[in-house]
Amino acid sequence: MKQNVQVFMMAVAFDLYWTLVVLFRERGLFLWLALAILACLMLSPAHRLYALLLAAAGSGLDTLWALTGLIDFHGNALLPLWMLALWLMFSTVWTRLTSTTTLPGWILTLMATLGGPMAYVIGERLGAMTFLEPAFIVICWMALGWLVLMLFFHILLGRRR
């Protein structure tokens, strides 16, 4: 039961972090980056490597979507630093979750494939980015991207169940 409470608290904390970052973006940039880096440093060195790889791959995916004209983050940067902070915190939480939960990897992959694009939809509604194509097309591409990202991550982590 204790592990379930920890997973629940981790999810609530990440949702709160995500909400604050998306609402305030650049206005809290130092805090967002500091919290994400601190959380990542709290992982074991082996898990930290997985989290950093996931954050890099996720940031690369966002950059690809921006370059191909699916989304636009407001501002001068192709991928703003607050989005990098979100990816680092997400990857830290996701690595911790996947290394401690008994849920099969396919369920975790499905959760991310559905939940990832929904976070972008909410972020778009909150003004953090703009979909440059119809929402259905953007969401489909994002779901495919998240599916591939999570499949590779779970295979790399050894969560093939």
C-alpha positions as CSV (number, residue, x, y, z in Angstrom):
1,M,0.0,0.0,0.0
2,K,2.9,2.4,0.8
3,Q,4.2,2.1,-2.8
4,N,0.8,2.9,-4.2
5,V,0.6,6.1,-2.1
6,Q,4.1,7.1,-3.2
7,V,3.1,6.6,-6.9
8,F,-0.1,8.6,-6.4
9,M,1.8,11.4,-4.6
10,M,4.4,11.5,-7.4
11,A,1.7,11.8,-10.0
12,V,-0.1,14.6,-8.1
13,A,3.2,16.4,-7.6
14,F,4.1,16.1,-11.3
15,D,0.6,17.3,-12.3
16,L,1.0,20.4,-10.1
17,Y,4.5,21.1,-11.5
18,W,3.2,20.7,-15.1
19,T,0.3,23.0,-14.4
20,L,2.5,25.7,-12.9
21,V,5.1,25.5,-15.7
22,V,2.5,25.6,-18.5
23,L,0.7,28.6,-16.8
24,F,3.7,30.6,-15.9
25,R,6.3,29.4,-18.5
26,E,9.2,31.9,-18.7
27,R,8.1,33.7,-15.5
28,G,9.4,30.8,-13.3
29,L,12.0,29.4,-15.6
30,F,14.8,29.3,-13.0
31,L,12.6,27.5,-10.5
32,W,11.2,25.0,-13.1
33,L,14.8,24.1,-14.2
34,A,16.1,23.9,-10.7
35,L,13.3,21.6,-9.6
36,A,13.7,19.3,-12.6
37,I,17.5,19.1,-12.2
38,L,17.2,18.5,-8.4
39,A,14.6,15.7,-9.0
40,C,16.8,14.1,-11.6
41,L,19.8,14.2,-9.3
42,M,17.8,12.3,-6.7
43,L,17.6,9.3,-9.1
44,S,20.3,6.6,-8.9
45,P,23.0,7.1,-11.5
46,A,21.7,4.3,-13.7
47,H,18.1,5.6,-13.6
48,R,19.4,9.1,-14.2
49,L,20.9,8.0,-17.5
50,Y,17.5,6.6,-18.6
51,A,15.8,9.8,-17.6
52,L,18.3,12.0,-19.4
53,L,17.9,9.9,-22.6
54,L,14.1,10.1,-22.4
55,A,14.3,13.9,-21.8
56,A,16.6,14.3,-24.8
57,A,14.4,12.1,-27.0
58,G,11.3,13.8,-26.0
59,S,12.8,17.3,-26.5
60,G,13.9,16.0,-29.9
61,L,10.4,14.9,-30.7
62,D,9.0,18.3,-29.8
63,T,11.7,20.0,-31.9
64,L,10.7,17.7,-34.8
65,W,7.1,18.7,-34.5
66,A,8.0,22.3,-34.4
67,L,10.3,22.0,-37.4
68,T,7.7,20.2,-39.5
69,G,5.0,22.8,-38.7
70,L,2.7,20.8,-36.4
71,I,3.1,23.0,-33.4
72,D,4.6,26.4,-32.5
73,F,5.8,27.4,-29.1
74,H,5.4,31.1,-28.6
75,G,8.7,33.0,-28.5
76,N,12.0,33.1,-30.3
77,A,13.2,29.6,-29.5
78,L,12.3,26.6,-31.4
79,L,11.9,24.7,-28.1
80,P,11.7,26.9,-25.1
81,L,13.6,26.2,-21.9
82,W,10.4,25.7,-19.9
83,M,9.6,22.8,-22.2
84,L,13.0,21.3,-21.6
85,A,12.3,21.6,-17.9
86,L,9.0,19.8,-18.4
87,W,10.7,17.0,-20.3
88,L,13.4,16.6,-17.7
89,M,10.8,16.4,-14.8
90,F,8.5,14.1,-16.8
91,S,11.4,11.8,-17.7
92,T,12.5,11.7,-14.1
93,V,9.1,10.9,-12.7
94,W,8.4,8.4,-15.5
95,T,11.7,6.6,-15.0
96,R,11.0,6.4,-11.2
97,L,7.5,5.2,-11.9
98,T,8.5,2.5,-14.4
99,S,11.2,1.2,-12.2
100,T,9.0,0.9,-9.1
101,T,5.6,-0.1,-10.5
102,T,4.4,-3.6,-11.2
103,L,2.2,-2.5,-14.1
104,P,3.1,-4.2,-17.3
105,G,5.1,-2.1,-19.8
106,W,2.3,-2.2,-22.4
107,I,-0.1,-0.5,-19.9
108,L,2.5,2.2,-19.1
109,T,3.1,2.7,-22.9
110,L,-0.6,3.0,-23.5
111,M,-1.0,5.5,-20.6
112,A,1.7,7.6,-22.1
113,T,0.4,7.3,-25.7
114,L,-2.9,8.6,-24.6
115,G,-1.8,11.0,-21.8
116,G,1.1,12.7,-23.6
117,P,-1.0,14.1,-26.5
118,M,-3.7,15.2,-24.0
119,A,-1.2,17.3,-22.1
120,Y,-0.4,19.1,-25.4
121,V,-4.1,19.7,-26.0
122,I,-4.5,21.2,-22.6
123,G,-1.3,23.2,-23.0
124,E,-2.6,24.5,-26.3
125,R,-5.8,25.6,-24.7
126,L,-3.8,27.4,-22.0
127,G,-1.9,29.3,-24.6
128,A,1.5,27.6,-24.2
129,M,1.6,26.6,-27.9
130,T,-0.4,26.7,-31.1
131,F,-1.4,23.8,-33.2
132,L,-0.5,24.8,-36.8
133,E,-2.5,21.9,-38.3
134,P,-6.0,20.7,-37.5
135,A,-6.1,19.3,-33.9
136,F,-7.0,15.8,-35.1
137,I,-3.8,15.6,-37.3
138,V,-1.6,17.0,-34.6
139,I,-3.0,14.6,-32.0
140,C,-2.6,11.6,-34.3
141,W,1.1,12.5,-35.0
142,M,1.7,13.1,-31.3
143,A,0.1,9.8,-30.3
144,L,2.3,8.0,-32.8
145,G,5.4,9.8,-31.5
146,W,4.6,9.1,-27.9
147,L,3.9,5.4,-28.7
148,V,7.3,5.0,-30.5
149,L,9.1,7.0,-27.7
150,M,7.6,4.9,-25.0
151,L,8.1,1.6,-26.7
152,F,11.8,2.3,-27.2
153,F,12.1,3.6,-23.6
154,H,10.4,0.5,-22.1
155,I,12.5,-1.8,-24.2
156,L,15.7,0.0,-23.2
157,L,14.7,-0.1,-19.5
158,G,13.8,-3.8,-19.9
159,R,10.1,-3.4,-19.2
160,R,8.8,-5.8,-21.9
161,R,6.0,-7.4,-20.0
